[in-house]
Amino acid sequence: MNIVIDPPNGYAEYNEQKSIYAHTVKTANDIPLSSRLWTPTDHYRYAISPKTGDHWEKVNKRVETFDEDICKGWREDIDTLLVFAGLFSSAVTAFLIESYGMLQPSSSQTVQNLLLLQIIQQTGNSTIPLELLNPKPSVTSLAIRLNVFWFSSLALGLSTAIICILCKQWLREYRRDAALSPKDALMLRQIRLESFEQWRVEGILSALPLLLQSALVLFFAGIVDLLWSLNTIVATVLTCEIGFALLAVSMTTVLPSLTIMLNAKLPCAYKSPQAWIFYRASHWFTRFFKRIQRARSIRMPSRIKNWTAGDRICSRFADETAEADVSLPNDCLGAAMNWVYSEYRGNVSMAPDIFYCLEELSEETLAVATGKANLNARYYLYCDLVKGLPPSRERHKFSIELLLRDINGASSLVEQCLYISHLAAELRFGIAVDTDEDFLLQTIDTVRNFVQCSFDGPALNYQSILDVSYIFLYCWRDGSEDVRRHTLLVLDDIERCIERLTNPTSRPQFGCDFTWLMYRSAENTSPGPDSQEFYNPFICSERFLLFVRFLDGYHRSVNDMDPSHPIISAWKQQKVSLAIQGGLPASYFDLEPTSSPGSSDYFGSTRLPVYDNVAE
């Protein structure tokens, strides 16, 4: 139940005074309030970087620059490894030319055996040693070890070269231009990036130097030994090593086609010319076999023109698959922006374009992109994006603009109250901003619309009324004469809010809190002995006198307020302080009116001039 307190005795003319004064102020307020409010769909007024519509292209170009730098580094590393592998293999080959002959039987030993056999036959000795008839090749264990070391070293070096060539092919496919729109290009790039991570391409690139280092270690170990042997041990070792390299090449050739056939969530990143040939061959053979067998159960790989088309038909990219599976938030686009958000959120030049991209996303996609579910409001999103950047007047002013738009676009009074508290805190504790007339007028209209909308529902809480009061004082303090005249309309709304308070103690307490806010607002602007002088015209204005008369109504014994209550004495002291601050007699706010409003002797013989120009 809303309780309205009648004005105290001796102030029956209060409403008449207020209506006369309000009429002179509202003449500049003919345009409907709702038509002047900024909404979330309007163009931004104080954006650091104007929203020109090419923000997706700017973000995509920045991501492409990042990828090009990374791939360029990888390509340079691969080229270095290829050169080293070629030179190293040449050096190992020179040693192998000398060592592999040690695996064959010695020709001098064969000659000696033949001469010995001839001598035995000439002497007529019928007993011939068995070792002369079936001589066994004599290969030392040292020769075997040497050949294992050096052949293994050569095999690892050449395997490294093969894998380096494969990696260059994969990188070329990763950077292939698909001629898509910037938004689709970001999604495709995210597919490829996740594919590279899923298939451990970066790990393979990191392992290439280890292969060459292993080859170098084996080569150094072989130098210690001097001979190789062509026997089963050497053959087995080399077959396993070479077979491993060939298996790796074969798997990287087959896997891209398998991921397309199985409709994998992510495509395989091992794309190469030989893999493309295998895909085309498998596609042809599958169609041929299906035609012969007439079997519909055989899954035929999708027909694609290139690997880029294969990337786009994977389930990670397709909206339909993502919508069917709740565990896939489709959000290939969300994942792409999540990468951009985490990588460039501390970049001053990228922050505006990232924000413009994020604000266009749906609520679910935005949650994926930011990793947070509570950034639906533009103000929260922008503050989270720039919180790591140095303080800036321009960014702070833009965040306040976003906050004003969020207040006007909020769907509930609870949200509006929360945003109003943020607005008061930003104006009070945030970095000072350049306040032009449009900015202050929009702030006033937003606050007034918020307060007036609350009249149709539950009463505003006490803290929200204080927040509105501080915003009012802020706009009056920094405004021009026209802005100040417009700002005074907020006092009408504040009075109605006070009348609707249900706590009887809160109404008389408000006067003291309002005065305290005046002092705090002045100190935040220009600390010093004269920090509150710009409030003197406000204190001396007729509208403020009416406001004090209104507050006095809650400190009178006729309204069941105990005269000895501490709030009563505190309010009297505040009125004296305000009068002295404005250069008025200490008892100015306690003078009784003696005639009708607007007459020269309205305050009796002791009346002081009341400033009609509130900006004076």
C-alpha positions in Angstrom: 0.0 0.0 0.0 1.5 3.4 -1.0 1.3 6.0 1.7 1.2 9.7 0.6 2.1 12.3 3.2 0.2 15.6 2.9 2.4 18.8 3.0 2.6 20.2 6.6 0.6 23.1 7.9 1.6 26.5 6.6 2.5 25.1 3.2 -0.8 24.6 1.5 0.5 26.5 -1.5 3.2 23.8 -2.1 1.5 22.1 -5.0 0.6 25.4 -6.6 4.1 26.7 -6.4 5.5 23.5 -7.8 3.0 23.5 -10.8 3.8 27.1 -11.6 7.6 26.5 -11.5 7.3 23.2 -13.4 5.4 24.8 -16.2 8.2 27.2 -16.9 10.7 24.4 -17.0 8.8 21.9 -19.1 8.3 24.3 -22.0 11.6 23.0 -23.4 10.4 19.4 -23.0 7.7 19.1 -25.7 9.1 16.0 -27.5 7.8 12.8 -26.0 10.3 11.2 -23.6 10.2 7.7 -25.2 11.2 9.0 -28.7 14.4 10.5 -27.4 15.8 7.4 -25.7 18.8 5.5 -27.1 18.0 1.9 -27.8 20.4 -1.0 -28.3 19.6 -1.0 -32.1 20.6 2.7 -32.6 23.9 3.8 -34.0 26.6 4.4 -31.4 27.4 8.0 -30.6 30.7 7.7 -28.6 32.3 4.5 -30.1 36.1 4.8 -30.2 36.1 3.1 -33.6 32.9 3.8 -35.7 30.8 0.8 -36.6 31.2 0.8 -40.4 30.0 -2.7 -41.1 33.4 -4.2 -42.0 34.2 -5.4 -38.5 34.0 -9.1 -39.5 36.5 -8.4 -42.3 38.9 -6.6 -39.9 38.8 -9.4 -37.4 39.3 -12.0 -40.2 42.2 -10.1 -41.6 43.8 -10.0 -38.2 43.3 -13.7 -37.7 44.8 -14.4 -41.2 47.8 -12.3 -40.3 48.3 -14.4 -37.2 48.0 -17.6 -39.1 50.3 -16.4 -41.8 53.0 -15.5 -39.2 52.6 -18.9 -37.5 52.7 -20.9 -40.8 55.6 -18.8 -42.1 57.6 -19.8 -39.0 56.7 -23.4 -39.5 57.7 -23.3 -43.2 61.0 -21.7 -42.4 61.7 -24.4 -39.7 60.8 -27.1 -42.2 63.0 -25.6 -44.9 65.9 -25.6 -42.4 65.3 -29.2 -41.5 65.1 -30.2 -45.1 68.5 -28.6 -45.9 70.1 -30.2 -42.8 68.5 -33.6 -43.6 69.9 -33.4 -47.1 73.4 -32.5 -46.0 73.4 -35.0 -43.2 72.2 -37.8 -45.4 75.1 -37.1 -47.8 77.6 -37.3 -45.0 76.1 -40.6 -43.7 76.1 -42.0 -47.2 79.8 -41.4 -47.6 80.5 -43.5 -44.5 78.0 -46.2 -45.6 79.9 -46.6 -48.9 82.9 -47.8 -46.9 81.1 -49.7 -44.2 78.6 -51.8 -46.1 81.5 -53.7 -47.9 82.5 -55.0 -44.5 79.3 -57.0 -44.4 80.6 -59.2 -47.4 83.1 -62.1 -47.1 86.7 -61.0 -47.5 88.2 -61.8 -51.0 91.7 -62.4 -49.5 90.3 -65.0 -47.2 88.7 -66.8 -50.1 92.0 -66.9 -52.0 93.8 -68.3 -49.0 91.2 -71.1 -48.7 91.6 -72.0 -52.4 95.4 -72.1 -52.2 95.2 -74.3 -49.1 92.8 -76.7 -50.7 95.0 -77.0 -53.8 98.0 -77.8 -51.6 96.1 -80.5 -49.7 95.0 -82.1 -53.0 98.6 -82.1 -54.4 100.0 -83.8 -51.3 97.5 -86.7 -51.7 95.8 -86.0 -48.4 92.2 -87.4 -48.6 91.0 -85.6 -45.5 89.9 -82.1 -46.3 88.8 -79.8 -43.4 85.1 -79.0 -43.5 85.7 -75.2 -43.1 87.6 -75.3 -46.4 84.7 -76.9 -48.2 82.0 -74.6 -46.7 83.7 -71.5 -45.6 81.5 -69.2 -43.3 81.6 -65.5 -43.8 83.3 -63.9 -40.8 81.6 -60.6 -39.8 82.4 -59.1 -36.5 79.8 -57.8 -34.1 81.4 -54.4 -34.4 80.7 -54.3 -38.1 77.0 -55.2 -37.4 76.7 -52.4 -34.8 78.2 -49.8 -37.1 75.9 -50.7 -40.0 72.9 -50.7 -37.7 73.9 -47.2 -36.4 74.6 -45.7 -39.8 71.8 -47.2 -41.8 69.4 -46.2 -39.0 70.8 -42.7 -39.0 70.3 -42.5 -42.8 66.8 -43.9 -42.5 65.8 -41.4 -39.8 67.3 -38.5 -41.8 65.4 -39.4 -45.0 62.2 -40.1 -43.0 62.5 -36.6 -41.6 62.7 -35.2 -45.1 59.6 -37.2 -46.2 57.6 -36.0 -43.2 58.8 -32.4 -43.7 57.4 -32.5 -47.3 54.1 -33.8 -46.0 53.9 -31.1 -43.4 54.5 -28.4 -46.0 51.6 -29.9 -48.0 49.4 -29.8 -45.0 50.3 -26.2 -44.3 49.5 -25.2 -47.9 46.0 -26.7 -47.5 45.5 -25.0 -44.2 46.2 -21.6 -45.7 44.3 -22.2 -48.9 41.9 -19.3 -49.7 38.3 -20.5 -50.0 36.8 -17.2 -51.3 34.1 -17.1 -48.5 32.5 -14.2 -46.6 34.6 -13.0 -43.6 32.2 -14.7 -41.1 32.3 -18.0 -43.0 36.0 -17.7 -43.5 36.4 -17.4 -39.7 34.3 -20.5 -39.2 36.3 -22.5 -41.8 39.5 -21.3 -40.2 38.3 -22.5 -36.9 37.5 -25.9 -38.4 41.0 -26.1 -39.8 42.5 -25.0 -36.5 40.6 -27.5 -34.5 41.5 -30.2 -37.1 45.2 -29.3 -36.7 44.9 -29.6 -32.9 42.9 -32.8 -33.1 45.4 -34.5 -35.4 48.4 -33.2 -33.6 50.0 -31.5 -36.6 51.9 -29.1 -34.3 53.2 -32.1 -32.3 54.4 -33.7 -35.5 56.2 -30.5 -36.5 57.8 -30.3 -33.1 58.9 -34.0 -33.4 60.8 -33.4 -36.6 63.9 -31.9 -35.0 63.9 -34.8 -32.5 64.1 -37.3 -35.4 67.1 -35.5 -36.9 68.8 -35.3 -33.5 68.2 -39.0 -33.0 69.8 -39.6 -36.4 72.7 -37.5 -35.4 73.2 -39.4 -32.2 73.1 -42.7 -34.1 75.7 -41.4 -36.5 78.0 -40.4 -33.7 77.6 -43.8 -32.1 78.4 -45.5 -35.4 81.6 -43.5 -35.7 82.9 -45.3 -32.7 82.3 -48.7 -34.4 83.8 -49.3 -37.8 81.9 -52.1 -39.6 78.5 -53.2 -40.6 77.2 -56.6 -41.5 74.6 -57.6 -44.1 72.8 -60.1 -42.0 69.3 -60.7 -40.6 69.7 -58.4 -37.7 70.6 -55.4 -39.8 67.8 -56.3 -42.3 65.2 -56.6 -39.5 66.2 -53.3 -37.9 66.2 -51.4 -41.2 63.0 -53.0 -42.4 61.2 -51.9 -39.2 62.5 -48.4 -39.4 61.8 -47.9 -43.1 58.4 -49.7 -42.7 57.5 -47.2 -39.9 58.2 -44.3 -42.2 56.2 -45.8 -45.0 53.4 -46.6 -42.6 53.2 -43.0 -41.5 53.1 -41.9 -45.1 50.4 -44.4 -45.9 48.2 -43.5 -42.9 48.4 -39.8 -43.7 47.4 -40.6 -47.2 44.3 -42.7 -46.2 43.0 -40.9 -43.1 41.6 -37.7 -44.8 39.4 -39.9 -47.0 38.3 -42.0 -44.0 37.2 -38.9 -42.0 35.0 -37.8 -45.0 33.6 -41.3 -45.4 32.8 -41.7 -41.7 31.4 -38.1 -41.5 33.8 -37.3 -38.6 33.2 -34.3 -36.4 36.4 -32.8 -37.5 38.2 -33.4 -40.8 41.7 -34.9 -40.9 44.4 -32.3 -41.2 46.8 -34.6 -43.1 45.9 -33.2 -46.5 48.4 -33.7 -49.3 48.4 -34.4 -53.1 48.8 -38.1 -52.6 45.9 -38.1 -50.1 43.8 -36.3 -52.7 44.7 -39.0 -55.3 43.7 -41.7 -52.8 40.4 -40.0 -52.1 39.6 -39.7 -55.8 40.5 -43.4 -56.4 38.5 -44.6 -53.3 35.5 -42.6 -54.5 35.7 -44.1 -58.0 36.2 -47.7 -56.7 33.4 -47.3 -54.2 31.0 -46.2 -56.8 32.2 -49.0 -59.1 31.8 -51.7 -56.4 28.4 -50.3 -55.4 27.2 -50.5 -59.0 28.4 -54.1 -59.4 27.0 -55.3 -56.0 24.0 -53.1 -56.1 24.3 -52.7 -52.4 22.7 -49.7 -50.8 24.3 -50.3 -47.4 27.8 -49.3 -48.7 28.6 -45.8 -47.6 30.0 -43.8 -50.5 32.4 -41.0 -49.7 31.0 -37.5 -50.5 32.1 -36.1 -53.8 34.0 -32.9 -53.2 36.0 -30.7 -55.5 38.8 -29.9 -53.1 39.8 -30.3 -49.4 38.1 -27.0 -48.5 34.8 -28.4 -49.6 35.5 -31.4 -47.5 36.1 -29.2 -44.5 32.7 -27.5 -45.0 30.7 -30.7 -45.1 32.0 -32.0 -41.8 29.5 -32.1 -38.9 31.4 -29.5 -37.0 30.6 -27.0 -39.7 27.0 -28.0 -40.5 24.2 -26.3 -38.6 21.9 -29.3 -39.0 24.1 -31.7 -37.2 24.9 -29.3 -34.5 21.2 -28.6 -33.8 20.5 -32.4 -33.7 23.2 -33.0 -31.1 22.9 -31.0 -27.9 26.5 -31.6 -27.0 27.6 -29.7 -30.1 26.6 -26.0 -29.5 27.1 -25.5 -33.4 29.1 -23.1 -32.5 31.8 -23.3 -34.9 31.3 -19.5 -35.1 31.3 -19.3 -31.3 34.5 -21.3 -31.1 36.1 -19.1 -33.7 35.2 -16.0 -31.8 36.3 -17.6 -28.5 39.7 -18.0 -30.0 39.7 -14.4 -31.2 38.3 -13.2 -27.8 40.9 -14.9 -25.7 43.8 -14.1 -28.1 43.1 -10.4 -28.8 41.0 -9.2 -25.8 44.0 -7.1 -24.6 44.6 -5.5 -28.0 43.5 -1.9 -28.0 43.0 -1.6 -31.8 41.1 -4.9 -32.0 38.7 -4.4 -29.1 36.0 -2.3 -30.9 35.8 -4.7 -33.9 35.7 -7.8 -31.6 32.9 -6.1 -29.6 30.9 -5.4 -32.8 31.2 -9.0 -33.9 30.2 -10.4 -30.5 27.2 -8.2 -30.1 25.7 -9.7 -33.3 25.9 -13.2 -31.9 22.9 -15.1 -30.4 22.8 -15.6 -26.7 24.0 -19.2 -26.9 26.8 -18.5 -29.4 27.9 -15.5 -27.3 28.2 -17.8 -24.3 30.5 -20.1 -26.3 32.5 -17.2 -27.6 33.2 -15.6 -24.2 33.1 -18.7 -22.0 30.6 -16.9 -19.8 26.8 -17.0 -19.6 26.3 -13.6 -17.9 27.5 -11.2 -20.6 24.2 -10.7 -22.4 24.1 -7.0 -21.7 26.3 -4.9 -24.0 27.8 -3.1 -21.0 28.9 -6.3 -19.3 30.3 -7.6 -22.5 32.3 -4.5 -23.3 33.6 -4.2 -19.7 34.8 -7.8 -19.7 36.5 -7.2 -23.1 38.4 -4.1 -22.1 39.1 -4.8 -18.4 42.7 -5.6 -19.1 43.3 -2.3 -21.1 44.7 0.9 -19.6 42.0 3.4 -18.4 40.7 5.6 -21.1 38.1 8.5 -21.1 36.8 7.4 -24.5 36.3 3.8 -23.5 34.7 4.8 -20.2 32.3 7.1 -22.0 31.4 4.4 -24.5 30.7 2.0 -21.7 28.3 4.5 -20.1 26.6 4.9 -23.4 26.1 1.1 -23.6 24.8 1.1 -20.0 22.2 3.8 -20.9 21.1 1.6 -23.9 20.9 -1.5 -21.6 18.7 0.5 -19.2 16.3 1.5 -21.9 16.3 -2.0 -23.4 15.9 -3.9 -20.1 12.8 -6.1 -19.9 12.3 -5.9 -16.1 12.5 -3.4 -13.3 15.0 -5.6 -11.4 17.4 -5.4 -14.4 16.9 -1.6 -14.7 17.6 -1.1 -11.0 20.8 -3.1 -11.3 21.9 -1.1 -14.4 21.0 2.2 -12.6 23.3 1.3 -9.7 26.1 0.6 -12.2 25.5 3.9 -13.9 25.7 5.8 -10.6 28.9 3.9 -9.7 30.4 4.6 -13.1 29.7 8.3 -12.8 30.8 8.5 -9.2 33.9 6.3 -9.1 34.9 6.0 -12.8 37.4 8.1 -14.7 36.0 11.5 -15.6 34.6 11.8 -19.1 33.9 14.8 -21.4 30.2 15.4 -20.9 28.5 17.1 -23.9 24.9 18.3 -23.9 23.6 15.2 -25.8 25.2 12.9 -23.3 23.8 14.6 -20.2 20.3 15.0 -21.8 20.2 11.3 -22.7 21.3 10.4 -19.1 18.5 12.6 -17.7 15.8 11.1 -20.1 17.0 7.6 -19.4 16.7 8.1 -15.6 13.3 9.8 -15.9 12.0 7.0 -18.1 13.2 4.4 -15.6 11.6 6.2 -12.7 8.3 6.8 -14.5 8.0 3.2 -15.6 8.3 2.2 -12.0 5.2 4.1 -11.1 3.1 1.3 -12.7 4.6 -1.4 -10.6 6.3 -1.9 -7.2 7.9 1.2 -5.6 11.6 1.7 -6.1 13.8 0.7 -3.2 15.6 3.4 -1.2 19.0 2.7 -2.7 17.7 3.1 -6.3 16.3 6.5 -5.3 19.7 7.5 -4.0 21.3 6.3 -7.2 18.8 8.4 -9.2 19.6 11.4 -7.0 23.3 11.1 -7.5 22.8 10.9 -11.3 20.6 14.0 -11.1 23.3 15.9 -9.2 26.0 14.7 -11.6 24.1 16.0 -14.6 23.2 19.3 -12.9 26.8 19.8 -11.9 28.3 19.3 -15.4 25.4 20.7 -17.4 24.9 24.0 -19.2 22.0 26.3 -18.4 19.6 24.5 -20.6 20.7 21.1 -19.3 20.3 22.2 -15.7 16.8 23.5 -16.4 16.0 20.1 -18.0 17.6 18.3 -15.1 15.3 19.8 -12.5 12.5 17.8 -13.9 14.0 14.8 -12.2 13.1 16.3 -8.8 9.5 15.8 -9.6 10.1 12.1 -10.1 12.2 11.8 -7.0 9.5 13.4 -4.9 6.9 10.8 -6.2 9.4 8.0 -5.4 9.8 9.3 -1.8 6.0 9.5 -1.4 5.8 5.8 -2.4 8.3 4.6 0.2 6.7 2.3 2.8 9.4 2.7 5.4 8.5 5.7 7.5 12.1 6.3 8.6 13.4 6.4 5.1 11.5 9.5 4.1 12.9 11.8 6.7 16.3 10.2 6.3 16.4 11.0 2.6 17.1 14.8 3.1 20.3 14.1 5.0 21.4 11.5 2.4 20.7 13.8 -0.5 22.8 16.6 1.1 25.6 14.1 1.7 25.5 13.1 -2.0 25.8 16.8 -3.0 29.0 17.1 -1.0 30.4 13.8 -2.3 29.6 14.8 -5.9 31.3 18.2 -5.4 34.4 16.6 -3.9 34.7 14.1 -6.8 35.0 17.0 -9.2 37.2 19.7 -7.8 38.5 19.0 -4.3 39.3 22.1 -2.3 37.6 24.9 -0.3 35.6 26.1 -3.3 34.6 22.7 -4.5 30.9 23.2 -3.9 30.4 26.7 -5.4 28.8 25.4 -8.6 25.9 24.1 -6.4 25.1 27.6 -5.1 22.7 28.5 -7.9 20.9 25.2 -7.3 20.7 25.9 -3.6 19.4 29.4 -4.2 16.9 28.3 -6.9 13.2 28.3 -6.2 12.8 24.7 -7.2 15.3 23.6 -4.6 13.4 25.6 -2.0 10.3 23.7 -3.0 12.2 20.5 -2.7 13.3 21.3 0.8 9.7 22.3 1.8 8.6 18.9 0.5 11.2 17.1 2.6 10.3 19.2 5.6 6.9 17.6 5.5 8.4 14.4 6.8 10.1 16.0 9.8 7.0 17.6 11.4 5.2 16.4 14.5 2.0 16.5 12.5 3.3 13.4 10.7 4.0 11.5 13.9 7.7 12.3 13.8 9.3 12.7 17.3 10.9 16.2 17.5 13.7 14.7 19.5 14.6 12.1 16.8 18.2 12.4 15.7 17.1 12.7 12.1 15.2 15.9 12.9 18.2 17.6 14.4 20.5 16.3 11.6 18.1 17.7 9.0 18.0 21.1 10.7 21.8 21.2 10.7 21.9 20.2 7.0 19.4 23.0 6.1 21.6 25.6 7.9 24.7 24.3 6.2 23.0 24.5 2.8 21.8 28.0 3.4 25.3 29.2 4.4 26.8 27.4 1.5 24.5 29.3 -0.9 25.2 32.6 0.8 21.8 32.8 2.4 20.8 33.4 6.0 21.0 30.3 8.2 17.2 30.3 8.8 16.4 30.8 5.1 14.8 27.4 4.6 12.7 27.8 7.7 11.1 31.1 6.6 7.3 31.1 6.5 5.7 32.3 3.2 3.5 35.4 3.9 1.8 35.9 0.5 0.9 34.1 -2.7 3.6 32.5 -4.8 5.5 34.8 -7.2 4.7 38.1 -5.2 7.6 40.3 -4.1 6.9 39.9 -0.4 6.2 36.2 -0.6 8.8 35.5 2.1 8.1 38.6 4.1 10.4 41.5 4.8 13.4 39.2 5.4 13.1 37.5 2.0 16.4 37.3 0.0 16.5 37.3 -3.8 15.8 33.9 -5.3 17.7 33.1 -8.4 15.5 32.4 -11.4 18.4 31.4 -13.6 19.5 28.0 -12.1 22.7 28.0 -14.1 23.9 31.4 -12.8 
